[in-house]
Amino acid sequence: IGFYPVCLEDYLKLFPRQNFLFIKFEDYTEGREKILNKVLKFLDMGPSTESMKEIVKSKTVANAGHFEPVPMLNETRLALRHFFSPFVRDLKRIVGADFVQSWGY
């Protein structure tokens, strides 16, 4: 969670929306070959080759585990959720992806 919408809105003032491809990290970690094909299609590069698929499969995805939440006071968690909620809503509006399940909003 962060201030992604603030940065993205600046870029979207300069470049058309259709020049952007937004990929959720969770989607990438769960289906790298599928995302590879999505990127290649977006770039109008044709289908992936076997060597491309092998490279994607051979790479280790860092930070892709499912982690237990860090212990914190419920009041702190609620305050952070309240603070970041507008940014999550704006990100959904800009990107078109729902972060309710993956980020708990």
C-alpha positions as CSV (number, residue, x, y, z in Angstrom):
1,I,0.0,0.0,0.0
2,G,1.3,3.4,-0.8
3,F,0.8,6.6,-2.7
4,Y,0.7,5.0,-6.1
5,P,-2.3,7.0,-7.3
6,V,-0.5,10.3,-6.7
7,C,2.3,9.3,-9.0
8,L,0.1,7.6,-11.6
9,E,-2.2,10.6,-12.0
10,D,0.9,12.7,-12.9
11,Y,1.9,10.2,-15.6
12,L,-1.6,10.0,-16.9
13,K,-1.7,13.7,-17.4
14,L,1.3,13.3,-19.8
15,F,0.5,9.9,-21.5
16,P,-2.8,8.3,-22.7
17,R,-4.2,5.6,-20.4
18,Q,-3.9,3.0,-23.2
19,N,-0.1,3.3,-23.0
20,F,-0.1,1.7,-19.5
21,L,-0.5,-1.9,-18.5
22,F,-1.1,-2.4,-14.8
23,I,-0.3,-5.8,-13.3
24,K,-0.9,-6.7,-9.7
25,F,2.0,-8.4,-8.1
26,E,-0.3,-11.2,-6.8
27,D,-1.4,-11.9,-10.4
28,Y,2.3,-12.1,-11.5
29,T,3.3,-14.4,-8.8
30,E,0.4,-16.7,-9.4
31,G,0.7,-16.9,-13.2
32,R,4.0,-15.6,-14.6
33,E,3.5,-17.2,-18.0
34,K,0.0,-15.8,-18.3
35,I,1.3,-12.3,-17.4
36,L,4.2,-12.7,-19.9
37,N,1.7,-13.3,-22.6
38,K,-0.4,-10.4,-21.5
39,V,2.7,-8.1,-21.6
40,L,3.7,-9.3,-25.0
41,K,0.2,-8.8,-26.4
42,F,0.1,-5.3,-24.9
43,L,3.4,-4.5,-26.6
44,D,2.1,-6.1,-29.8
45,M,5.0,-8.5,-29.9
46,G,3.2,-11.8,-30.7
47,P,3.1,-14.9,-28.6
48,S,5.8,-16.0,-26.2
49,T,8.5,-18.3,-27.3
50,E,9.6,-21.4,-25.4
51,S,12.9,-19.7,-24.4
52,M,10.9,-16.8,-23.0
53,K,8.8,-19.1,-21.0
54,E,11.9,-21.0,-19.7
55,I,13.4,-17.7,-18.6
56,V,10.3,-16.7,-16.7
57,K,10.0,-20.1,-15.1
58,S,13.6,-20.1,-14.0
59,K,13.5,-16.8,-12.1
60,T,12.7,-16.8,-8.4
61,V,10.0,-14.4,-7.3
62,A,11.1,-12.5,-4.3
63,N,8.6,-11.4,-1.7
64,A,6.0,-13.8,-3.0
65,G,5.1,-15.7,0.2
66,H,2.0,-15.4,2.3
67,F,3.1,-13.8,5.5
68,E,1.3,-13.5,8.8
69,P,0.4,-10.0,9.7
70,V,2.8,-8.2,12.0
71,P,1.4,-8.0,15.5
72,M,0.0,-4.5,16.0
73,L,-2.7,-2.8,18.1
74,N,-6.1,-3.0,16.5
75,E,-6.3,0.8,16.8
76,T,-3.1,1.2,14.8
77,R,-4.4,-1.2,12.1
78,L,-7.7,0.7,11.9
79,A,-5.9,4.1,11.7
80,L,-3.7,2.9,8.9
81,R,-6.6,1.4,7.0
82,H,-8.5,4.7,7.4
83,F,-5.5,6.7,6.3
84,F,-4.8,4.6,3.2
85,S,-8.4,3.9,2.1
86,P,-8.7,6.9,-0.2
87,F,-5.5,5.9,-1.9
88,V,-6.7,2.4,-2.4
89,R,-10.0,3.7,-3.8
90,D,-8.1,6.0,-6.2
91,L,-5.8,3.2,-7.3
92,K,-8.9,1.0,-8.1
93,R,-10.4,3.9,-10.1
94,I,-7.1,4.5,-12.0
95,V,-6.0,0.9,-12.5
96,G,-9.3,-0.8,-12.7
97,A,-8.3,-3.6,-10.3
98,D,-9.9,-4.4,-7.0
99,F,-7.6,-4.6,-4.0
100,V,-10.2,-5.5,-1.4
101,Q,-9.2,-9.1,-1.1
102,S,-5.5,-8.9,-1.7
103,W,-4.9,-5.9,0.5
104,G,-7.8,-6.2,2.9
105,Y,-9.7,-3.1,1.9
